[in-house]
Amino acid sequence: MTQREAIEKALQVLGGRAMLQEIYPLAIEFGNFSGSKDKEATIRNCLQTSPKLFRRSPGKPAGWWELLSYQEEVARLKACIEELKAKTWSL
């Protein structure tokens, strides 16, 4: 598993959004970071240089990261909830 895949899996396990302190141990457990002098710096660099996969969580303090795919799923679920509310109110 690549380092990027390990970080992605860690965020999936953590529900799609988490603080760096939660991401670090899982990503290190899942991936091969043996060649890295500073594993945590490698993880931060990967998060920062993979904008198609990860982004900083808006509205959260520094250190919060999320999967973009997570946000797409959240948006889809919110739309479903709004649709159900509209149907309920029209009854």
Backbone hydrogen bonds, N-H to C=O, Kabsch-Sander energy under -0.5 kcal/mol:
donor,donor_aa,acceptor,acceptor_aa,energy
6,A,2,T,-2.3
7,I,3,Q,-2.2
8,E,4,R,-2.4
9,K,5,E,-2.6
10,A,6,A,-2.3
11,L,7,I,-2.4
12,Q,8,E,-2.0
13,V,9,K,-2.6
14,L,10,A,-1.8
15,G,12,Q,-1.6
16,G,11,L,-3.7
18,A,65,W,-2.5
20,L,63,G,-1.9
22,E,19,M,-1.6
23,I,19,M,-1.9
24,Y,20,L,-2.9
26,L,22,E,-0.8
27,A,23,I,-2.8
28,I,24,Y,-2.5
29,E,25,P,-1.9
30,F,26,L,-2.5
31,G,27,A,-2.5
32,N,1,M,-0.8
33,F,31,G,-0.8
36,S,33,F,-1.7
39,K,37,K,-0.5
42,T,38,D,-2.0
43,I,39,K,-2.1
44,R,40,E,-2.4
45,N,41,A,-2.5
46,C,42,T,-2.2
47,L,43,I,-2.3
48,Q,44,R,-2.4
49,T,45,N,-1.8
50,S,47,L,-0.9
53,L,50,S,-1.8
54,F,50,S,-2.7
55,R,66,E,-2.0
57,S,64,W,-1.8
60,K,57,S,-1.5
64,W,61,P,-1.3
65,W,18,A,-2.8
66,E,55,R,-2.4
67,L,16,G,-2.3
68,L,53,L,-2.8
71,Q,67,L,-1.4
72,E,68,L,-1.9
73,E,69,S,-1.9
74,V,70,Y,-2.5
75,A,71,Q,-2.4
76,R,72,E,-2.0
77,L,73,E,-2.5
78,K,74,V,-2.6
79,A,75,A,-2.1
80,C,76,R,-1.9
81,I,77,L,-2.3
82,E,78,K,-2.5
83,E,79,A,-2.1
84,L,80,C,-2.3
85,K,81,I,-2.5
86,A,82,E,-2.3
87,K,83,E,-2.0
88,T,84,L,-2.4
89,W,85,K,-2.5
90,S,86,A,-1.3
91,L,88,T,-1.0
